[in-house]
Amino acid sequence: MAQPARSSDRPVRILQVTGSSAGGVRRHVHQLSAVLAGPGGHRVLLAGPADVIEGSPVPATRVEITDRPRAGDLAVVRRLRALARAQPVGADLVHAHGLRAGALAALALTGLRTRLVVTLHNKPVGGRAIQAVSAILARIIARRAGAVLGVSGDLVDWARGWGVPIVERALVPAPPPTRPGTSIPAADLGVPPGEPILLTVARLAPQKGMGLLLEAATAVAAAYPHARWLVAGDGPLREELTRAAAGGPVTFLGARSDIADLLATATVVVSTSEWEGQPLNLQEALRAGAAIVTTDVGGSGEVTGEAALRVRCDAGEVAGAVLELLNDPARLERLRAAATERANELPTTSEMLDQADQIYLRLLG
């Protein structure tokens, strides 16, 4: 990968901070940290919970930032402040990922000259109490951050009202594929030869719309009773969803290391999420040249453009779009060709690094 030229006369000392994440945020933080610390690059330390720093490509230290407020948050603020001030030089800049991590980092940097960048990865979803807490966290960040990045247009629009000097859409590329996918025999997946294979790649969490998926799968099975809807991924809802899907057209595969092969095998790739930023699974599906149906939420449409059938977050519309493709092989092939073309327009790791470098250097003068 070609590295953009660095315009600083010395490496920037960067503390990357993030809360708990088992999904795309962890992958992005690892990827960003790795390219920042690449040849001729910066000095990067990653701070976060055990599940984030495991396998870190840069030096890392454990800091337990949780998803919800807790009594230990004061200790987290003190720990982040100590890391930012660590002798002999400390951090020039802290880049926090997520609303809570951003607010805790902002509090930790009170009175320090260290610059702060915050990337928003998720939209606050919930009742009035959650929205009220989110507004407080946003105000804390707004008072301290020099730049806020949002992974989708709606997050960028939200942050524009905070009065932060720099607000941009973050570039979050999927990691480059290590190899092209190879089709898996249908029998190995429990699917009769010649029958459609629908595939969803997602963490089994509420945001991913698994209830909607089960409902849509039942509607598709009425027209294609031997089709299988495969779901690759793990998460807190796996046991509950496996029970709910028993005897039906959906098979939960669990965590898989052969996603590229599954994408190459699928007739249609489907995303039923209730909200997404720049979903890596859709980027991977585009690179695989897959026919895609996705709920048009958050940044999903910004990723796929016209190279997918985009529908509302409604089981009937999801099922209708899937059936439309299964019943029209010519359109399905056109969508696959559009996916391959769209994949060439996705952000690259080099562009992500260039964006980060420019923002950091603007803040550091």
Buried (B, 14 or more C-beta within 10 A) or exposed (E): EEBBEBEEEEBBBBBBBBBBBBBBBBBBBBBBBBBBBBEEBBBBBBBBBEEBBEEBBBEBBEBBBEEEEEEEBEEBBEBBBEBBBBEEEBBBBBBBBBBBBBBBBBBBBEEBEBBBBBBBBBBBEEEEEEEEBBEEBBEBBBBBBBBBBBBBEBBBEBBEEBEBEBBBBBBBBBBEEEEEBEEBEBEEBEBEEEEBBBBBBBBBBEBBBBBBBBBBBBBBBEEBEEBBBBBBBBBEBBEEBBEBBEEEBBBBBEEBEBBBBBBBBBBBBBBBBBBBBBBBBBBBBBBBBBBBBBBBBBBBBBBBBEBBBBBEBBBEBBBBBBBBBBEEEEEBEBBBEBBBBBBEEBBEBBEBBBBBBBBBBEBEE
